[in-house]
Amino acid sequence: MTGLSATAVAPLPDWLPAKVRLYLSHTEDGVPLRALAREVGLNASTVLRQVRRFECRRDDPLMDGALEALARAARSDIPDPSRKDASDMTAPIRNLPVLPDEAQLEREGRRVLRRLVEPGAVLAFAPEMEKAAVLREFPDGKSARTAVLDRSVAQAMSVKDWIACRKAGRISVYEITAAGRAALKRMLDAEDRRRNGGLAEAAAPFGDQHRSWGERTVPEADGLRRVRCNLAESPVAVLGRRRDKDGKPFLETSLIDAAERLREDFELAQMGPRVAQNWEKFLTGGDRGSYRADAGLAEGPGRARERVAAALRDLGPGLGDVALRVCCFLEGIEAAERRMGWAARSGKIVLRIALMRLRRHYDETYGRSGPLIG
């Protein structure tokens, strides 16, 4: 954004997203969309969609107030009409409301987002108030205020897409977004690294926001062992942490175990598609890398392939397709719905039915404990 609107960008916070800077450059400085597109290396239609997106969000009181404050901060040479002295009408506006800096936003964001991720928590804001509050409703119907924050901090959180307006009105209600949850995970991981004195593993803040570390019990030759794993690696594990309207987990632990069993067999059977050139024939001498029709599969992968095929046959068309895509190919529910032409939000219901059928297949075929993998 250098060169086009330096006067508008200079006083803006460093954390401000580039899309908001594009919006302000167009609406406040009057920079044409094509000129902005050439500056940032995007298509003019892409810039237009970004500008329209923020223009449509002006119905959100927090977003509208934030954009208005940024616009006034950018117009530092506009006279203050509230001054009664005519000689001072040409003086610039002073004490403009500004959004918090990056350090304050991270500090307050970490405190507030921790409260917003709690079940039943929302952020309430009234345009005439200088403060916003986080309210939490408990299962018994009672509610309590768990956090209070300044208007400017709430506006900054709206600009960062950490919160979204669920209901606008005299008292607007906001809830945390997926971006807000990811930002909170990034902040907490960074706080843990600072607390440990930088002795943790290599910093990966933007990768850690998509991970959810937990423990899992795995069987070994000498007994059970608990290992640290990424619970967000599988779409089934992510779906298993969601809860229905009664507060119960959407997927039981036994269903998640059945999905993981299918995935382990699938990976052990080496049934995934080859995504690169096979260099074995070029890197081995004689016939060591050649293919022999009677060579067959190794015993472990061969049995795993048979278990996967038996499970998919038992599931049948539809149920087997969604189990294969989500459990084995690790496709998201939304992606599986689009590929299979299903209605939105129907995939998770079909997946739960498929996992119930898969659990019954494993119980009837191998018993509750089942044979060891391989």
N, C-alpha and C positions, 0 to 999 in steps of 0.2 A: 504493500500500500504506500510505499514511499514514492514521492514525486507528484501524486495526484491530489492528495488532500492532506498535506502535512499540517496545515493549520488546524484541521479537525481532529487528526489522529494524535497529535502531540500531547494534549492534556488528558487523553483517555487512559484508563487503567491498563497495565501491561497484560492482565489476565483476560481482557475482553476478547471474545471469540472473533475470528476474522470475518465471519458472516455478519456480525453486528457492525463491524467497521465498514463493510460494504454498504449496509443499509444506511448508515449515517452519512457516508460519503455521497450517496445518491440523493437522499432526502434533504440533507442540510447544506451540502456544498453544491448540489445540482450537477454532479459529475455524471455524464451519460453512461448508460449501462454498457455500451460497446467499449467505451474507454476503460471502464472498470474491468471488463472481461479481458481486454488486452493487457492490463496491468497485472492481473493475478493469473493469467494463463488459463482462463476458463471460457466456456462457451457463453455467449450473451444470454441464451435462454436459461442456462444454469444460474447465472447471476440474477436474472429476473425472478426465478422461482425462489431464490433465497430472500430477495427483497420483499416479495409478496408474502412469504411465510411470516416475516416479522410484522408486516403491516396487518396481516390478519390476526396476529396475536395481540394487537393493541386493545382488544376487549378484555384482556387479562389486566386487572388493576396494577399488579406488581410489575408486569412487563411494560405497561404503558408509562408508569411512573419512572421506571429505570431509563427507558428510551428518552423520555422528556428531560430527565436530569442530565443524561449524556449530551443531549442536543444543546441544552443551555450551557453546559460546561464547554462545549466546542465553540459556541458563539460568545467568546470572551470579549468581543468588541461591541456587543449590543448594549445600548444604554438601559438603565434601570428606570422603567416608567413610574415606579412608586415614589420617586424623589419629587418633593414639592418645589425645590429650588430649581428654577429653569437653568441656572448656570451650571448645575451638576447633571443635566440631562445627557450630556455627552460622555459622562464617566462610565466605565464598564461596570457590569454587575459584580458585586463582591459577595463573599460568603455563599457561593453557589452550593446547593446540595450535591455532594459527590458520593460515589459508591466506594466501598472500603478497598484498601489496597490488598495485595495478594496474601500477605502474611495474616492480616485480620480476617480475610475471607476464609482462609484455610483453618484458622483457629476456631472461628465461630461455626464454620461449616461442619467441622468434626464434632463439635458439641451438639449442634442441632440435628444433624443427620443421624446421629446415634439414637436420638429420641424418635425420629420419624420412621425408622425401620422397625420400631416396636409394633406389634399387632394392634390395630385399631387406632393408630396415631395419625393425626392430620394437622396441618398448619392453618390457622384461622387469621384473617386479616381484614380490617375495615379501612377504607380509604381515608377516613378522617382521623385515624389513630397513627401515632408515631411508632408504635410497637406492634409486633405480631407475636402470636402465642402458638405453642404446640400443645394440642389437646389429645388426650388418649381416653378412649372408651373401653371399659373393662367388660368381661363377659356378664357380670351381674347387672349391667346397665348403668353403673356409676361412671363418671368421667372425672379426670383430673388434669390440671395444667402441669406439664412436665418441663417446659422451657419457654423463655421469653427472649426475643431478639429484636434488634433495631429494624426499622423499616428499610434502611439502606442495605442491610445484610440480606433481608428477604428478597429485595429487588435483585441483588447480585445473584442469589441462588436461582431466581427465575431466569435471568439472562444466561446463566450457565447450564440451563436445562436440568438442574438438580431436582426441581419441583415442578409440578404441572397443576394448572387450575382445574379442579374437578367440578366446581360449582361457583359461578360468579354471581355476585349480588351485593346487598348491603354488607353482608359478611361473606367474603369469598373463602372457599375451602380449597386447600392444596394438599397434594400427596406426593411422596417421593417417587422419582422415576428410576428406570434402569440405569441411566447415567448417574443419578445421585447415589445409588447403591455402589456402583463401580468406583465413583470418586471417594466414597467413604472407605471402601476396602483399600484403595491406594493410600489414603491418609493414614489409616491404622497400620498398614505395613511399613510406611515410612517412619511412623512413630516408634514401632518396634525396633527398627534398625537403628534409630538414634538412641534408643534406650540400651541397646546391646553394644553400643560403642562402635558401630560399624563393623563388627566381627561376623555378621551374618553372611549368607551366600551372596553372590553377585546381585546387585540391585536390579530388579526388573519391575518397576512400579506399575507400568502399563500392562504387563503380563499378569502380575499378581491380582489385578482388579477382576480378572476373569477366572481366578482360581478360588476354590473353597476347600481349605485343607481340613482333613479329618483323619480318623483312624478306622482301620478295617481289620478284621480277624481272618487270617488265611491259614489253611491246614498245611503242615509240613511233615517230614518224616519223623521228626522228634516231637510233634505235637502242634498246638495252635500258636500262632505268633501274630502280634498286632503290628501293623505297618502303617506308615503315614502315606496318605494318598490324596489326590485331587478329586474331591467329590463332584466338581463341576465338569469333569472330563467327559462324562457320559450324559446325553440328554435325558436318559431315564433317571439318573441320580438327581439331576436338577428338578425334574418333574416330581420326584419323590419328596422333595422338601416343601412343595406347595401343599396348602391345606384347603379343604373344602369349606363350605359355609358353616359347618358344624365345628370347625377347628381341628378335624381329624386329618392325618396325612392322606394325600390323594392316592398314593401308592404304598401298600404295605411293604414291610421289609422283605417278606418272602417273595413278593413280586419282583422287587429290585434284584434279589439274589438269583431268581430265575433268568432275568434279562442278562445279568453278568455271566451266568453259566453259559448261555447261548453265545455271548460275545467271546468268551474264552475259548470255547470249542471252535468258533469261526476263525479266530486268529491262529490257534494251534493247527488247524487244518490247512492254513495258508491258502485260503479261498479268495483272498482279496485280489483285485485286478493288478496286473503288473503295470506300473506307471513309468518305467524307464527301459532302456535297451538292455537285453540280456547279454552280458559280456562273458558269460562262462565259457562259451566255445572259443572265444578269442584269447582268453587268459590261461587256458589249460592245454597241455600238449597231448598228442595222440588222440585217443578216443575217450579221455577222462571227462571231457565236457560234453560229449555227444549224447544224444537221446536214444535209449533202447526201449522198444515198445513193451518188452516183457519185464522192464525194470520194476514197475509198480511204485507205489508210494511207500514211505516209511510207515512202520506199524502205528506209531503215535498219531501222525497226521491223518492216516487212513481211517483209524477208528473215530477220531474227532470229526472227520468229514461225514462218516456214517451217522453220528449222533446229530449233527446239524441237519442232515437230510431227513432223518426220522422226525425231528422236531418240526421242521417246516411242512412235512407231509401231514402231520397230525393237525397243524394249525389250518392248513388249506389256503386257498386264494383269499386275498384281502387281509386276513389276520397274519398270515405268513409274510406278506409283502411289507406291512407296516413294521413287524418285528424285525425283519431283515434290514430295513432301511434305518430304523432308529437304533436298534440294539447293536447291530453289526457294522453298518456303514456310518453310524454316529451322525445321521442327519437330524436336524431339528424337526420338531413337530410341524411347524409352519411350512418348512421346505417339503416335507413328506406329503402334506395335504395338497400343496400346489402340484407336485409331480403326479399324484394319483387322482387329481381332479375332485377332491373331496371338499365339502363345505368347511368354512373356517370354524375353528374350535371344535371340530368333530374328531380330529386325529387322536387327541389324548383319551377320549372315551373308547375309541376302537383299540388303542394301544393297551389300555387297562384290561379290556376283554381278552386281547391276545395274550397278555401276560398271565391272566388267570388260567387260560387254557394251557399255556406253556408250563405253568407250575403243576397243573394236574398231570400233564404228560410226564414230567420228570418224576413226580411222586409214584405214578403207576408203573413207570418203566424201570426206574433205578431205586425207588424207595426214598425215604426222607433224607438219609445221609448220602446215598448215591455213590458211584465209583469215583475214585480219584481222577482228576483231569489227566488225560493221556493214557 
